[in-house]
């Protein structure tokens, strides 16, 4: 959990500052992923795809239920 100080810092950020933070974190994550051996990288990407597919399925199911009402 984030400290109060960190939360306040994020609340005071402009949208541009928040986006810069997101870009920096994405760059860090991609560099880390690319530095790993191919097999490990593929395993990680497969897990990410699996989680994304599960999330998509849950969203679609929720939308179907809303449409059925």
ABEGO torsion letter per residue (X at the ends): XBBAAAAAAAAABBAAAAAAAAAAAAAAAAAAAAABBAAAAAAAAAAAAAAAAAAAAAAAAAAAAAAAX
